[in-house]
Amino acid sequence: MQRHSFGPLPPVSTLTLGGGGIGMLWGETTLEECIATTEAAVAAGINWIDLAPRYGNGLAERVVGEAFGGKLPAGVYVTSKCNLGNLPAAEIDGTLRRSIEGSLERLRLARLDLFFLHSNVVPDEGFLLRRPDAAERMTPYERFDSHVRPAFERLAGEGIIGAWGLTGIGHPDTIIRLLHEQPRPAAVQCIANLLDSPGSLKFFEGPAKPRAVIAAARANGVGVMGIRAVQAGALTAGLDRPLPAHHPERIDFERAAGFRRLAAELETDPAILGHRYALALDTLVLGVKNRSELAGCLAAAAAGPLPAELARRVDASVRRSEQS
């Protein structure tokens, strides 16, 4: 599998194994299948594994610990994350350290190569008041600037983590601002699907601007991890879990009807077509839960990014909302 430059970090494979599928968030699977999928991903050349305690309440991290027995193959790297929300300043450092310690215990490792803030940085505390249902996912800019970023820098200086990164699906203008500031994150996770949609992860008004976030990262030497290439199943042949009609992923699934018709015309799996559309980034994080889904993604990577004319046809097959 090809490898690409990844900001200041070690080169990254075209695909990254994500923790959502092996943490059993995306439909039915088994622990044995998750372990086998992890082993198969690394055997295929995937060299980064993107994890978080929230993926199955630590299950994804335990899967990786079990798969490799606390000794990652040479050249394989892991990430984890911590959601802070709007914690009091005095609790931030301790919360980050406890989260890392828990991740390392489940992984059976001594260090994380990359550690992401799992909550979304927003302009101010007013955002929390307007969306109390999502407040635990938001960290105000001032709190991030005064306490979170310095804590990340200390952790990296101590060698507990190799580097730190941002979840780039929060308020886009704030994320873009942070990508221009120093010290910068080593990497940012960005929405990378043809709908430009964060789906149920969106909690702000206005467009999500994922392509502008990606452009800002590239302009500042920040590695880009693309996430949600098939928008939590909305860009596949069929949703693998029941969702109500008003659910964002169900709405996106309906918006993508023309995309599925195009995939049928091309005699290809919509998931493979969706992944190929998003392959132009440094790396694309997979949400696979079994070896069959992994094989489809590996086939997409082997086929490579879509030719320009086909990418234009894919673009024309969907309706992008200005509020995506």
N, C-alpha and C positions, 0 to 999 in steps of 0.2 A: 504494500500500500504506500502511496506517495506521502511524503512529509513536507510540511510547509513551515516557514518562519512563523513565530508565535510571540510577537512583541519581544520582551527581554527574556522569555522563558525558553526552555529546550524545544526543539522542533516538534511539531504536533502532526499526527496522522490526519489524513483527510476526514476520517470519522473518529469521534470520541464515544465511548460507551457511557450512556447516561444511567443514573441510578433509579429513575422513575419506574422503568419496566421491571428491573431486577429487584426493586423494592415493592413490587406487586401493586403499583398504583394504576396500571393501565390494563386491567383485565386479568382473567384467571390464568395462573401458572403455578408452578411448584418450586419449592426451595431447590430441589435437585436440578430442575431445568434452569433456574436462575444461575446456579453455580456453573453448570455446563455451558451456558450462554456466555458467561464472563470468561471462562477459559477459552472458548472458541473465538471470542472477539480478539483476545490478545494473540492467540495463535495466528489469526488472520492479519496481524500487523497493527492493530489498534493499540496506541501507546499511552493514551490518557483515559482515565476513568473518572467521571464527574459524579460526585456523591453529595449527600446531605443527611443529617439526622432525621429530617422530616420525610425522607423517602422510605416509607414503611416503618416509621418509628425506630429507625436504626437498622432495619433489615438489610437494606442495600449495602451498608458498610459491613455488616456481618457476613454477607454473601462473599464480598471480596476478601475478607479475612479468612474465610473458610476455603475459598478457591486457591489461595496462594500460601496459606499457612503462615502469614506474617512475613513473608519474604517475596516481594514483588520481583518479577523477572527483570533483568537488566534493561534499562531504558523505558520502563513503564512508570507512569506518574499518576498520582491521585489528587483530587480536590475534595474539599468538603466546604460546608457553609454554616453560618449562624444567623438566625433571625433575631434581631434586637428590638424591633419596634421603636418605641420612644421611652426606653428605659431611663431612669435617673442616671445622671452622669457618674455617680459613685459606684454604680453597679455594672458599668460597661466592661471594664477590664476583667473583672472576675467572671462575668458571664461568658465572654469570649474564651477565656482560658478553660473554663469547665466544659464548654462545648468541644473545644479541641481535644481535651483529655478524653472525653467520652468517645469521640470519633476514633482517636488513636487506639483506644482499648478495643473497640469493635473491629478495627482494621488489623490490629496486632502489629502496629507500626510505631516508629519513634518520631515521625515528622510528617506534616502535610506539605506537599509540594506547592499547593495553591489553595488559598482560603478566601472564600467569597462572603461578602455581606449578603445574606439571603433576603433581608428586608429591602424595601425600595426607598431611595432617598427622594424626598419631596421638598418643595420650597420652604414650607413653614408649618407650624403646628395647626394652622387653620385647616389644612387638608385632613387632619385627623378628626376634627370636629365635623367636617362635612360628610365624612364617610366612616362613622364609628364602627360599621361592620367590617371594615378593612384596616382599622387603625393599627392592629398588631403587626401589619405588614409594612408600616411606614416609619421611616426614620427622618426627622426634620433635618434640613441642610445644616443648620447651626450646630445641632448635636453631633452630626457626622463630622463637621469641620473641626470642632473644638475637642472632641473626645474619641470618636471612632477611628478616624484616620490616624491620629497619633498612636492609638493603641495597636492598630495594625502594623505601623512602622516599628513599634517596640517589639512586637512578636516576631517580625521578620528579622530584626537585629539580633534577637536572642537565638535565632535558628529553629524556633518551634514550627514556623512555617517558612516556606521558601519565598513566597510572595503573596500579595493579596489582590482581590478583584472585586468587581461590582456586578450586581444584578442590574442589567440595563433595560428592564421592562417597566420601570417606574416612570415618574414624570419626565418626559423626554428632554425638555429644556434644562432641567436640573442635572440630568445625567450628562448631557453634552457639556454643560458648564464644568462638571467635575473632570471630564476627560481632558479639558484644557488646563486644569490647575495642577500645581505641584504640591506634594509628590503625587504622581499619577498612579492609578491601578496598573498592574501588569496585564490584566485581562478584563474583558467585560463580556457578559452574556447578553446576546441580542436576539430578538425575534427574527426568524429567518424563514418566513413562508410567503407564498405568492399572494396571500390575502393581506399581508402586512398586519396580521391580527394577533393580539395577545389573548383573545378569547376571554375566558373567565378570570384571567389575571389582571384585567384592566380595571382601574378604579378611579380614573380621572376623566374629565371632559376633554374633547378635542382629539386630534389625530395622535396615534402612537409614535409616528415618525421613526420606525426602526431603521430605515435606510439612512436617515440623517445621523442617527446614533452610530451606525457602522462607519459612515464616512468620517465622523469626528474621531473615532477610535483609530482608524487607519492614519489619519493626518497626524496623530500624536504618538504613533508607535506603540499602541496598545493592542494586545492580542484579542482576536474576536472569536468567541465560541457562539455559533449559531444554534438556537434552540427552537423547538416546536416547528420543525420543517413540515410536518403534516398536521400541525395545529391540533394536537391531542386527539387525532383520529378524524378530524373534519375533512381532511384531504386524502382519505383512504376510501376503499371500495364500500366500506360500511362501518358504522360505529360499533365498537365491541362491548358497549355497556349501555343500559337504558338511560336516556336523558329526556327531561321534559321539553316541550316545544319551545319554551322561552329561554332555554339554557344557551349561553353564548356559543358553545361548541355545536349544538344542534342547529343554531341559526347559521353558523359558518358552513356546516355540512350542506345545508340547503343552498347557500350562496355558491357552493362549489359544484353544483349539478353539471354545469357546462364543462368544467374541468374533467369530471368523470366521463362525460360523453367523448371528450377529446382523447382521453386515455384509452377508451374502448376503440375509437377509430384507429388509434396507433397500435392497438393490440398489446398494450402494456399495463402493468399494475399501476393504479393511481399513486400508490405510496412510493414506488420507484421513481415515477415521473416527478412527484413532489420533492423527493430528496435530490434528484439530479438538478432540479431548478435552483436549489439552495447550495449547491456545491462550490460556489465561487468564494466562499469565506475561508478563513484559516482552517477551521475545523467545524464539523457539524455534529452536534450531540444527538445520539440516538435514544429513543425511548423504548427500545425493543424489550420484550419479556420472554422471548424464546429463540431457539436457534433458527427456526424457520423465518421469523421476522428479520433476524440478523442477516440471513443469507440474502434476502431481498435488498437490504441496504448495501451489503457488500457488492451485489450485482450493480446497483446504482453507482457506487463509487468506481467500479471497474469501467462502466460505460462512460463516466466522466460528465462534466457539466453539459447542459443542453446547448446545441448550436444556436446562434443568435436568432435565426428565423423561427425555430421551434419555441424558443423562449418567448418570442413575441406572440406566437399563437396561444401559448399557455396564458400569458398576460391577458389576451383578448377573451379568454374563455370564462373569466370570473368578473364579478362586480366588486370593486373595492369601495367600501364605504369611506367617506371623508372622516368618519369618526372611528375608524379602525385603530 
